[in-house]
Amino acid sequence: MTLSEFKHALVRPMVTAGIKTLPGDLETQLLYEQVQKYYKHITLGDFYLAFELNSLGQSWVRVEHFNLFNLAFISDVLNRYLESKGKAVIQMEKAKPAPAPYKELEDCERRKIMVEILQSDKAKAVNMAKGRNEFIGTLYSTTITRLFGLGVLVDDDWPAEVWRKYQLEAKRIAKNHAREHRYSKDYNRFFETYKIELSRLMYFNILENEQLFNTVIKRLN
């Protein structure tokens, strides 16, 4: 969240805790930086819930604030919340019934499933081209990776100029997405978006290119 959004997010836990003195601009800036640095993995819902539970004092011994909403108070509350949440998750896992023994799919079964997915998505793509309301919900990156893993797709299925075109387009979309959602410096997330977009372009090309589609189906059979 932005600094402005963080300032608004502080109001609710302060009211919950009964703190009447708002931190100054400089202190708020420091709190924002530290929370973003050390607790960026928690959601806003977690943030609110942590201070509600602390005020109730039922899940752990209440952390006293002494009318100061400072880093020490925030850290103590969030750390106790995360510890309590972790214990709850462990208890839930223990209460789950034992999973059924995992059965590895045979190669022929994997191929049959991929044929069914491709044929279903092909029909949807045809309907989309006709202007009908269809949605292809395939996980593009996973599907393309599986097709390569089964040996039914190879790099040479696309000419070098097509690869270049798709790579540039995927990179453009990933950059726009990173800029829009403010994670331009998060390379891992950028690369994941790029990989998904590149896979999407490749997958739709398979569905739209009749010759390539038939080649893939033939290789799967």
N, C-alpha and C positions, 0 to 999 in steps of 0.2 A: 504494500500500500504506500501511498505518498505521505509526506510529512503532514499535509493538511488532513488527510483521512485518519492518520494516526492520532492527531489532536482530538478529532471528534470521537475516536474509539476510546479515548481515555475517560470521557465523561461518565459513561455507564459504570465501569468498575469503581470509579471514585465515589459515585453516588451509592453504589452497593456497599462499599467499605465505610461510608460516612465521613470521607475526607472532604473538607470544605475549602482547603487552600490549593488552588491550581498551581502547577509548576510553571516557572517563567519560561520565556521563549528559548533561552539558551539551554536550560535544563531539559525542556521538552525535546530539543534537537538532539541532545546527548542520549536521552532515553530512547528516542527513535532509532538512532544509529546502533545502540547496543542491542535492542530487541531485534532489529533487522539482522544483526550479525550473529547472535547466539540463539534466537528462537524463531528464525524465519520459516521453520518447518511446521509450526503450529498454525491452525486456522484462527480466524477472528472468533468463531464460535467457541473454540478451545480457550481463547483469551478471556472472553466474557465468563465462561463457565468456571474457570479457575478461581476468579475473584468471588463469584457467587458461592462456590463451595467453601472458600476460605472464610467468608462472612458467616456461613452456617456453622462452621467448626465441627462438622460431623465426620468428615472423611479424614481429617488430620487435625492436629493441634493448631488452632487459629494463629496465623502470623499477625502480630500487632503492627500497625502502621504508624502510630504516634503522630497522626495527622500529617504525614509526609508521604507523598506518592513519588518515591525515589527509586533508584535502580536496585538497592538492597531489598526493598519491599517487593518490587515486581519479580526479581529473581527468586526470592524465597517462595513466593506464591506459585510461580510457574514451575519451579523445580519440584515442589511437593505435589502439584497437580500431575506432572508428567510421571512422577514415581507412582502415584496412586493409579493413574491410568494404565501404566505398564503392568502393575499387579492385577488389575481387573482383566486385562487382555490375557494374561497367563492363566487366570482362573477360568476364563471362558474357553480357552484352548483345552484345558484339562477336562472340562465338562463335555466337550464334543465327543460323540461316538467315534470309535476307531474307524478310519477310512477302509473301504474295501481294497483288497490287494490290487495294485496297479497292473493293468494288462497292456503290454506293449502291442501296438497295432502292427499287423503284418504289412509288408511293403505293398502287397496287392490291395489291401484294405485302404491304405493311404491314397493310392492311386485312384481307386473307385470313388472315394470321397471328393478328391480334387476334381474329377470329371463331373460329378454332380454339381459342385459349386460353380465350376466354369460354365456349364450348360445353363444353370439357373440364372447366373449373372448375364450371360449372353442374351437370353430372352428378355431380361429387364432392360439391357442396353438397347435392344431393338425397339422396345416400347418407348423408351426415353427419346430415341431418335424420331419417333412418330408423334412426340409431344405429349405422351401419356405420363401420368404422375407415378413414377417409379423411384425406388431408392435402393442403391447397391450398398449394403452395409458390410461388405467384406473388409477384413483387416488387410489392406493392401500390402504392407511391408511383410507381414507374416506369410501371406499367400505367395508372394513373389519369392521369398526366401525358401519356402517349402518346394516350390517348383524347381528352383535351382538345385536344391538338395536332392531332389528325386532324379536330377539329370535330364529333365524334360525341357529345361530352358538353358541356353548358353549365351554368352556375350555376343557371339556372331549372329544371333537371331536379329540383332539390330545393327545397321550400318554405323560406322564411326560418326558420320554427320548427325544421325538421329540421336545417338548417345549424347553428343555435344549439345544438341538442341534441348533435350530433356534435362540435362544437368544444369544448364543455364536457367531454364524455366523454374526448376525446383529450387534453385538457389535464390532466384528473385522472389518467389512466394515465401520462402523461409525467412528472408531478410525483412519482408513487409510484415510478416507475422511477429517476428522478434521485436520490430520497431513498435508495432501496435500494442503488444503486450509487455513491452519494457523489459526485455531480457537479452538485449543485444550482446552483452558481455558473457552470457551463459552459453559457452560453445557447445556443451553436451546437449542442451535443450535445442539449440539451433540445428545441430547435426541430426537430431532425432526427427525434427520437423522436415528437414531437407530429405532425409531418407524416406519418410512417409510420402512426401510429395513426388519424389522420383519414382517410387513404387506405384503410386496411383497412375502416373502418366504411362508407365510401362504396362500396367494391368489393363487400362482402358484401350491401349493400343492393341493388346492381344484380343480383346473383345470386338474391336472394330475392324481389325485386319483379318479378313476371312481366311486368307492363306495361312497366316501365323496361327490363328485359332485352331484350324484343322490339323496343323502340324503338331501342336501341343497335345491335342486330344489323341492323336495317333500315337505319339510317344508315350502317353499315359496308359494306353491300352496295350 
